[in-house]
Amino acid sequence: MFSPQGPSLRELAVQALSSVERGYDLLAPKFDHTPFRTPDGILDATLDVLRPLGPFGAGLDVCCGTGAGMRVLGPLCAGRIRGVDFSRGMLAQAAEEHPDAEWVQADVRALPFAGDFDLAVTFGALGHLLPAERPAIFAGVRRALRPGGLFAFPLGAPPPPASAQYWAMLGFDAAMRVRNAVWRPPFVMYYRTCTLGALRDDLAAAGFTVTTAPMASLGHRRDGTPRYRLVLARKDADEPG
């Protein structure tokens, strides 16, 4: 993160004291050189799971950032592929890296699409969405899909309570809540609000049929369960677009 290509500690501090949108505008030129960019291994594992479920027509990356999701949508979608994000800076980087895709600036809480896509994906963005916002956002994604369309995203297994990762995530979320209580504008990023059960309930409430698939290439935990699963939320094929 503190390599010559990545942001400095000062730049990260400025981002953390900004709004989510302004923070990502500032970070955009160096975002792909940080650990926050979805690793290629997760993108490739997503592609492996989705490939047998295709082919797909048009594809959408929700909260696309600098466009890493094109590594998934490009090989899977025969039609046009789009990314949507609210950060102009991130979209500018995405357009430079992926000139063949289409890029739309919009708030995902009010997606400007209706029946346009066969596949929608999102990577690493759910922590930026408050739990109370998810039902409307998921309803917007479902509305953007054609009948039978699929919404997919990877989800890591929760770390065990005895692990350092668990306590690091707990500490980060606590620090973020304190920051947002004393500083404006807020910067929404919480790791522990995106449990599989909560996401499954919100997706079902939005009208999706929800299943999961193990992402085998990412390995298993000591108890034999997958380290990552791909959440697969399907719009009913008989539902009007």
C-alpha positions as CSV (number, residue, x, y, z in Angstrom):
1,M,0.0,0.0,0.0
2,F,2.9,2.3,0.8
3,S,4.8,1.4,-2.4
4,P,5.8,4.2,-4.8
5,Q,2.8,3.4,-6.9
6,G,0.3,3.3,-4.0
7,P,-1.1,6.1,-1.9
8,S,0.8,7.6,1.0
9,L,-0.3,7.4,4.6
10,R,-1.3,11.1,4.3
11,E,-3.3,10.5,1.2
12,L,-5.2,7.6,3.0
13,A,-5.8,9.9,6.0
14,V,-7.3,12.6,3.7
15,Q,-9.5,10.0,2.0
16,A,-10.7,8.6,5.4
17,L,-11.8,12.1,6.4
18,S,-13.7,12.7,3.2
19,S,-17.1,11.4,2.0
20,V,-17.2,8.0,0.3
21,E,-17.5,9.7,-3.1
22,R,-14.8,12.3,-2.6
23,G,-12.5,9.8,-1.0
24,Y,-12.6,7.5,-4.0
25,D,-12.2,10.4,-6.4
26,L,-9.0,11.2,-4.5
27,L,-7.8,7.6,-4.4
28,A,-8.7,6.7,-8.0
29,P,-5.4,7.3,-9.7
30,K,-3.6,4.9,-7.3
31,F,-6.5,2.6,-6.4
32,D,-5.3,-0.4,-8.4
33,H,-2.1,-0.3,-6.5
34,T,-3.8,-0.9,-3.1
35,P,-5.1,-4.0,-1.4
36,F,-8.6,-2.5,-1.7
37,R,-8.8,-3.5,-5.4
38,T,-10.4,-6.9,-5.8
39,P,-7.6,-9.5,-6.3
40,D,-7.4,-11.2,-9.7
41,G,-7.7,-14.6,-7.9
42,I,-11.2,-13.7,-6.6
43,L,-12.2,-12.4,-10.1
44,D,-10.9,-15.5,-11.8
45,A,-12.7,-17.8,-9.3
46,T,-15.9,-15.9,-9.9
47,L,-15.4,-16.4,-13.7
48,D,-14.9,-20.1,-13.1
49,V,-18.2,-20.5,-11.3
50,L,-20.2,-18.3,-13.7
51,R,-18.9,-19.7,-16.9
52,P,-21.0,-22.9,-16.9
53,L,-24.1,-20.8,-16.1
54,G,-23.8,-18.8,-19.3
55,P,-23.7,-17.7,-22.0
56,F,-24.9,-14.2,-21.0
57,G,-25.9,-11.2,-23.1
58,A,-25.4,-7.8,-21.6
59,G,-23.5,-7.4,-18.3
60,L,-23.4,-4.8,-15.6
61,D,-20.8,-4.2,-12.9
62,V,-22.5,-2.5,-9.9
63,C,-20.2,-0.1,-8.0
64,C,-17.6,-0.8,-10.6
65,G,-14.7,1.3,-9.3
66,T,-11.8,1.2,-11.7
67,G,-13.4,-1.6,-13.7
68,A,-11.8,-4.8,-12.3
69,G,-15.1,-6.6,-12.9
70,M,-14.5,-6.4,-16.6
71,R,-12.1,-9.3,-16.1
72,V,-15.3,-11.3,-15.4
73,L,-17.9,-9.7,-17.7
74,G,-15.7,-9.4,-20.7
75,P,-15.3,-13.2,-21.3
76,L,-18.8,-14.1,-20.2
77,C,-21.0,-11.5,-22.0
78,A,-21.7,-11.5,-25.7
79,G,-23.6,-8.1,-25.5
80,R,-22.6,-4.7,-24.3
81,I,-21.0,-4.4,-20.8
82,R,-21.4,-1.4,-18.5
83,G,-20.0,-0.3,-15.2
84,V,-21.9,2.0,-12.9
85,D,-20.4,4.0,-10.0
86,F,-20.9,7.4,-8.3
87,S,-17.2,8.4,-8.4
88,R,-16.1,10.4,-11.4
89,G,-12.5,9.7,-10.6
90,M,-12.9,5.9,-10.5
91,L,-14.9,6.0,-13.7
92,A,-12.2,8.0,-15.4
93,Q,-9.7,5.4,-14.5
94,A,-12.0,2.6,-15.6
95,A,-12.6,4.2,-19.0
96,E,-8.9,4.6,-19.6
97,E,-8.2,0.9,-18.7
98,H,-11.3,-0.5,-20.5
99,P,-12.2,1.7,-23.4
100,D,-14.5,-0.9,-25.0
101,A,-16.9,-0.9,-22.0
102,E,-19.6,1.7,-21.3
103,W,-19.4,3.7,-18.0
104,V,-22.3,5.4,-16.2
105,Q,-22.1,7.8,-13.3
106,A,-25.1,7.1,-11.0
107,D,-26.0,6.4,-7.4
108,V,-26.6,2.7,-7.0
109,R,-29.5,3.5,-4.7
110,A,-31.4,4.7,-7.8
111,L,-30.0,2.7,-10.7
112,P,-31.2,4.1,-14.0
113,F,-31.8,0.8,-15.8
114,A,-34.8,-1.4,-16.4
115,G,-34.6,-4.8,-18.0
116,D,-31.3,-4.1,-19.7
117,F,-29.0,-6.8,-18.5
118,D,-28.6,-10.6,-18.2
119,L,-25.8,-10.6,-15.7
120,A,-25.0,-8.2,-12.9
121,V,-21.9,-8.5,-10.6
122,T,-20.4,-6.5,-7.8
123,F,-17.1,-6.8,-6.0
124,G,-16.0,-5.4,-2.7
125,A,-18.7,-2.7,-2.5
126,L,-21.3,-4.1,-0.1
127,G,-19.5,-2.8,3.0
128,H,-20.2,0.7,1.7
129,L,-24.0,0.1,1.8
130,L,-25.8,0.5,5.1
131,P,-28.1,-2.5,5.9
132,A,-31.1,-0.2,5.7
133,E,-30.2,0.7,2.1
134,R,-29.7,-2.8,0.8
135,P,-33.4,-3.7,0.1
136,A,-33.8,-0.7,-2.3
137,I,-30.4,-1.3,-3.9
138,F,-31.1,-5.0,-4.5
139,A,-34.6,-4.1,-5.9
140,G,-32.9,-1.7,-8.3
141,V,-30.5,-4.5,-9.5
142,R,-33.4,-6.9,-10.0
143,R,-35.2,-4.2,-12.0
144,A,-32.1,-3.8,-14.2
145,L,-32.1,-7.5,-15.0
146,R,-34.1,-9.2,-17.8
147,P,-36.3,-12.1,-16.8
148,G,-34.1,-15.0,-15.7
149,G,-31.2,-12.6,-15.1
150,L,-28.5,-13.3,-12.5
151,F,-26.9,-11.1,-9.9
152,A,-23.7,-12.6,-8.5
153,F,-21.0,-11.5,-6.0
154,P,-18.3,-13.3,-3.9
155,L,-18.5,-13.5,-0.2
156,G,-15.8,-14.6,2.2
157,A,-16.5,-16.9,5.1
158,P,-16.5,-15.0,8.5
159,P,-13.2,-15.4,10.3
160,P,-13.3,-17.4,13.6
161,P,-13.6,-15.3,16.7
162,A,-10.2,-16.5,18.0
163,S,-8.4,-15.2,14.8
164,A,-6.5,-11.9,14.5
165,Q,-8.5,-11.1,11.4
166,Y,-11.8,-11.3,13.4
167,W,-10.5,-8.8,15.9
168,A,-9.0,-6.5,13.2
169,M,-12.3,-6.4,11.5
170,L,-14.1,-5.7,14.8
171,G,-11.7,-2.9,15.6
172,F,-12.0,-1.4,12.2
173,D,-15.7,-1.3,12.3
174,A,-15.6,0.2,15.8
175,A,-13.2,2.9,14.7
176,M,-15.3,3.7,11.7
177,R,-18.4,4.1,13.9
178,V,-16.5,6.5,16.2
179,R,-15.2,8.4,13.2
180,N,-18.7,8.8,11.8
181,A,-20.2,9.9,15.1
182,V,-17.7,12.8,15.5
183,W,-16.9,13.7,11.9
184,R,-18.9,14.8,8.9
185,P,-19.4,13.9,6.1
186,P,-19.6,10.2,7.0
187,F,-17.4,7.5,5.3
188,V,-19.5,4.3,5.2
189,M,-17.3,1.2,5.3
190,Y,-18.2,-1.7,7.6
191,Y,-16.9,-5.2,7.3
192,R,-19.2,-7.0,9.7
193,T,-22.6,-6.0,8.3
194,C,-22.5,-8.3,5.3
195,T,-23.2,-11.7,6.6
196,L,-24.6,-14.4,4.3
197,G,-27.8,-14.7,6.3
198,A,-28.5,-11.0,6.2
199,L,-27.7,-10.7,2.5
200,R,-29.8,-13.7,1.6
201,D,-32.8,-12.3,3.5
202,D,-32.5,-8.9,1.8
203,L,-32.1,-10.5,-1.7
204,A,-35.1,-12.7,-1.1
205,A,-37.1,-9.7,0.1
206,A,-36.2,-8.0,-3.1
207,G,-37.7,-10.9,-5.1
208,F,-34.6,-12.9,-5.9
209,T,-34.2,-16.7,-5.7
210,V,-30.9,-17.1,-3.8
211,T,-28.4,-19.9,-3.9
212,T,-24.6,-20.1,-3.3
213,A,-21.8,-21.9,-5.0
214,P,-18.3,-22.7,-3.5
215,M,-15.4,-21.0,-5.1
216,A,-13.2,-24.0,-5.0
217,S,-10.0,-22.5,-6.4
218,L,-9.8,-20.2,-3.3
219,G,-9.5,-23.1,-0.9
220,H,-11.2,-24.3,2.2
221,R,-11.0,-23.5,5.9
222,R,-9.8,-26.0,8.5
223,D,-13.3,-27.3,9.0
224,G,-13.6,-28.1,5.3
225,T,-16.0,-25.3,4.4
226,P,-15.2,-23.0,1.5
227,R,-13.2,-19.8,2.2
228,Y,-15.4,-18.1,-0.4
229,R,-18.8,-18.6,-1.9
230,L,-20.4,-17.0,-4.9
231,V,-23.9,-15.7,-4.0
232,L,-26.2,-16.3,-7.0
233,A,-29.4,-14.3,-7.0
234,R,-31.7,-15.1,-9.8
235,K,-34.7,-13.1,-11.2
236,D,-37.6,-15.3,-12.0
237,A,-37.7,-16.2,-15.7
238,D,-41.5,-15.7,-15.8
239,E,-41.3,-12.3,-14.2
240,P,-42.0,-9.2,-16.4
241,G,-38.9,-7.3,-17.2
